[in-house]
Amino acid sequence: MSASRIAAEAVHGILRLTGRAIGIHSRQWERRKPDRILAICLSHLGDLVLLTPLFANLKRQFPEAHIAVVCKSAVADIPRNHPAIDEVITYEARWILRATSPRAGLLDTVKLIRELRAGSYDLLVVCYDHPMDRIVGLCTGIPAQVSLEGGEGQQRKSPADGARVRHRVEHAFDLLRALEVPIVDSAPSIGLPAADVAWADEWLMEQGLIGKSILGVHPGAGGPQKRWPSARFARVAENLATRYACRVVVTGGPVDAEAVQDFMQNVGCEAAQAPTNLTVARLCALIQRFTILLCNDCGPMHIAAALRIPVIAVFGPSSARLWGPYPPNPHHVVVAARDARVKSVRAEEVLAAINSSRLHLWLGEKSTATIKCN
C-alpha cells in the first residue's frame, strides 16, 4: 500500500471518530425508501461499466428515487447514457488520474462537497474502496451511507492456486445486499444513444466495412505494466484476419498513441484506425459493431463484454479472475501471464488459446479456414 493511501486511511479513521463535531457523520441504512441516492464512483472506465448492475438494481427497487453519480468527466458517458441514472456530477479526483491529467484543486473539492451537501440526498453509496472516496462521502453529511471497507477489492496480482477470488462485479452486489436490494440484473449494461450509433455506422461505411466481419484491436491499457507489445498484437491480428476474412479496426485515445502507431507499423494486413478523439459513447457504439475485440486488460474489454462481444484479452499483473470480462461467455479467450508480467505472454500462446477455445468453433461457422499457430 502506498504512503499516500496509508495517510488517507488514517485521515478517514480520524474523520469517522471526530467528524460528528464538525457536521460530518453517517449512520447505518435503516431499510426505508430513499428519495435521493448519491453514488460516488471515482474510478476508471472498466470499473464504472462493472457498476452498472448496481445502478440498474437500485432503480428497479426504488423506481421513484433520483439517482445521481459522481465520476470523472472522461468516463461520464457510461452513467450519463444509462437508463437508471438521473444526474451525473463530474469531479477530477487527483488520486485516480494520471499525473498529466487536469486534476481538481482544493477549491474544486470544496465546491463539490458544498454542492453534494446541498443536494438533500438521503442515501450515499461509496462504490469503491479507496479511502479518499470514503472521505468525500463522509464530508457530504448524507445521513445513511453504505461503502466497501477495502480488502478483497485491492487484490491485483494473480491469486495463489486454490484461493477463492470473486469477480469485482460481486463487490457491487455486496453493496446491494447491504441495502437489502434484490439482485435481478446481474450483468453490466451499456446505453447507446442513437446519434452515436449513427456516427459509428457512418464511419464504418466510409471505411467500406459495413456488413464485414470486424476484428477490433485495442493495444492500449491503463499503464505500461498492462500493455502487451503491439508487435504481438499485430501478429495475432493478421493471423485472425487472414484465416477468417476479418477486417481490422484499431482503437485508442491520445494516451494510446504510441501503442496504436506501433501496431499500425507492424501489422501485415490492411487496418483502419478509428479517430483518436472518440468520446466514450462513440467508442461503445463502434465496439458494438465489432465481431471480436483483441485487447489488454482495459476499459474497452469491459465495454465489449457488456455488449456481448467476444473478447481475446491478455492479462499481466491483474488477476483475470478478479477483473476478467463479465458476464462469462464461452467465446471469451483470456490469456494470463504466469509470472504477472504481460510481456511474458507470447503470440503463440494467444493463438493456441484461441485454437482450443469455443471462439475458434464460433469463428469456424463464419469461415471454412482454420486458425493455425505459426
N, C-alpha and C positions, 0 to 999 in steps of 0.2 A: 504494500500500500504506500502511495506517495506521501511525502511530508505535508503537502497541501491538503490532501484528503484527510489525513490524521488530524490536522488542525481544524478542518471543517467539522469533523466528527465531534471534536472537543467543544467547539462553539455551539453545535446543535445540542449537545448534552447540557451545557450551561443554560441555553435558552429554555429548554424543557423544564429545568428546575426553577429558574428565576423569572421566566418570561411573563408570568401572570401579573407581576408587579408593574410591568410596563405595557400591559394590554396585549400580550402575546400568549395565547393559551389554546388548548384544544381539549376535546373530550371524546369519548368513545361514541360510535354510532348507536343511536337509540331506537333503531328499527322504525323510523317514521318516514313518511313520504316527503322527499325533498322537493323544493320548488326550483332551486337554482343550484346546479352542480358545477364545480370547477375542477378540471383535471390538469395537473402540471406534468408536462411530458417534454422536458428539456433534454432531448437525446437526438440520436441520429435517424436517418431516413428509414432504415430497416426496422429499428426499434419501434418507430411510430406505426409502421404497417402492422407489426405484430400486436399493437394495442387496439386495433380496430374491433376485435371481438368484445373488448371491454366497453367501447362506446356503444356498439350495437345492442349488447345485453342491457346496459343501463337505460337506453332509450326504450327498449322493449318493456322493461319493468316499470319505468317511470315516463310514460309517453308524453305527459304534460309538462315535464320538467325542462327547464332551459339548461342546456349543456354547453359549457364553454371550455376551450382548450388553450393552454399556454404552451407555445412551442417556438422553435427557431423559425425565422422567416423563410429560410432556404427549404424547409420541408413542410411549410404550412399548407400546401396544396392537398396533402393527404387528409387532414381533418376538414379543411375547407370544402372539399368535394364529397365528404362522407355524409350520407343522409341523416345520421344520428346527431350530428354536430350543428349547433345553432350559432356559435360565435367562436372566432379564432383571435387570440391575442398573441402577438409576436414579441419575443424578447431574446436578445442575442447573448445567451448565458456564456460568460467568459470561460467557465470550467469545461465546456463541451466543444469549443470551437478550435480550429487551427489557429496558430499564432498569427497568421497573415490575414485572418478574417476580421471584419469590423465587429467589435465587441462592445457590449453595453458598459457604460461607465457608472460611477456611483449615482449621479443624478438620474440616469435612466432607470436604475434599480429602485431608487426612491419613488420615482414616478410610477413604476409598475406596481409596487406594493401599495401605494396610495390608491391606484385605480382598482386593485383587487379588493382592498379593504372597503371601498365604496360600492362594491358590486352586489352587496346583500346576498352573497352565497351562503347556503346553509349546509353544504356538504363539500368537502375537499378530498380529492383522490390524488395522492402523490404517486405517480405511476412507476417511477424508477427509484433505485435505492441510493442515489448519490446524496450525500449529506447536505450539499448546497441546495438541492431541490427541496429537501425537508425543511431547511432553514427558511427559504422563501415561503414555504407553506405555513410555517409557524407564524411568520410575520404578517400573513394575511388576516389573522384573527378569526378565521372561519371556525365556528364552534365545534363542528364534528369533522374529524379528519381520519382518513384511512391511508396507510402507507406501508411499503415494504421496509424492513429494517436491515438491509444488507444481507450478507451471507451467500446463499447459493447463486444469486444473480451476478455475483462478482467473479465467478469461476470463468476463466478464459481459456486456459490451456486444456489439452485433451485429458480427460479423467483417467485414473488408473483402471485397468481391466476389472470389470465386475462392479465398479462404482455406479450407483444409481444417479443419473442426471436427468432432470426433467427439462423439456424444451422451454425456452424463455417465455413462450406464449402462455405456459402454465402459470407463470407468476402473475399474469394479468387475471387469470382465473382465481388465484388466491385472493385478490382484491375483491372480486365479485362474491366469493364465498364469505369474506368478512362482512360484506353488506347483505348477506343472505339473498343475493340476486341469482336466480336460476341461470345456468349456462345453457342457453338454447343455441345461439350462434357461436360455434367454436372455431370457425375458420376465418382468417383475415379476409377483408374485402376492400376493394378499391372503387371509388366513384369516378366515372369517366364522363366529363362534360361533353356534350355533343359537338361543341366548337373545336375541342382538342382532338376528338376522334376524326372530325372532318379534315383538320390540318394533317393528321398522320396519313390519312388516305390520299390526300392531295400530294404530299411529299413522296409517298411510295409510287404514285402514278408518274410523277416527274422522273423518278429513277427507273421506270419500267418494271416495277416489282409487284404491281397489283396482280393477285392470283398466283404468285410464285411461292414456293416453299422458302421461308426465310430463316437463315441461321443468324440470330443476333449474337454479337460478341461485345462484352463489356470488360476490357482488360484493366480498368482502373479499380481502385479499392480505397478504403479509408486511410490506409497508411502503407508505407513500403514493405512492412513485415507481412502484409496480407496480399501482396501483389505478385502473382505468378509471372514469370518472364514473358514478355509479349511475343518473343520468337516462338515459344512453345504454344501459346495461343494460336499463332499463325499456322503452325504445323497441324494442329488438331482441326482448325477451321478449314484449311484447304483439303484435308483428308475427307471431312464430312461433306464439304461442298462438292467434291469430285464424285464420291461414292453415291450420294443421294440427290444430286442435282439441286442442291440448295444454293440460293443467292445469299451473299454475306452482307450484313449491315453492322457497322461498328458504332457504338455509342460511347460517350464520355464527355464530361464537362471540362471547363478550363483547368481544373486541378488534375485531370487525367491526360492532359495534352501530350506529355512525353510517352506515356504508355500507348496511347492511340497512334501517335506518329511512328513509334517503333513497330507496332502491329502492321500498319499500312506499308511500311518499308519491307517487312519480312514475309507478308502473306503472298503466296504464289498463285492466287486466283483473283478474279475481279471482286472488289469490295466497295460498297458505298459507305461514305462517312456521314452520319447524321450530324445536324448542326450542333455545335458545342454549347450554344446558349439556350438549350431547351429548358423550359420550365418542367417541374416535376410532373405536372398534369400532362404535358405533351409527351414526356418520356413514357409515362404509363400508357398513353394511347398508342404509342409506337410499339412498345413491348407487347401489347395485346395482339398485334398483327404478326408477331414472330411465331415461327413453328417451334423453335427451340431457342434457349439462351445459354451461351457458353460464358462463364464468368468466374470471378473470385467470390469469396465470402463478402458480400456487399449489399447495399440497399436495393439495386435493381434485381438481385436474386430474389429478395423477398417480394418485390412487386410482381415479378413473373410468377412465383409460386401462388400468390394471392389471386392472380388472373388465370390460374390453372394452365400455365405454360410450362412444359417440361424444362428443367434446368440441368446443365452439366456444370458443377461447381467444384472449384479447387480450394481446399482449406489448408491453412498453415497453423498459426498459433491458436486460433479459436477452436473451441470444441464444436464439432459438427452435430453432436447430439444435443447441444445446448442452443446453437444458433443456425442449424441447418434449415433448408427450405421447408415451409409449413403451409398448408397441411401435407402430410405424407402423400406421396404419389409414386406408384411403382415405376413410372417413367423417369423420375429424377435419378441422376447419377452424381454421387458425391465422392470425391477422392480426397482423403485427408493425409497430410504428411505424417509419417510415423514418428518423426523427431520434432514435430511442431514447426519446422522450417519449410515454408511454402516452396522455396527454390529446390528442395529435395525431391519434389514430385516431377517425374519425367513424363514427357509427352506420351511415351509408350504405355505408361501406367494408365493414363486417362483413356487412351484408345482401347486398351484391353478391358477397362471397366465398362466402357460403352458396349464393347463387343459381347460381353457376358450379361448384359442388362436387358430389362424389358423394353427400354428405349430402343435398343437395336431391333427388336422384333417389330415395334411400332413403326420405326423408320422403314423397315423392310416391307411393310404394307404399302409404302408410298414409292418404293423403288425396287427394281429387280437386282440392284447391285448389293454387294455385301461389304461391310467395312473391314478393313484389314489393318493390322499393325505393320508399320514399315520396318 
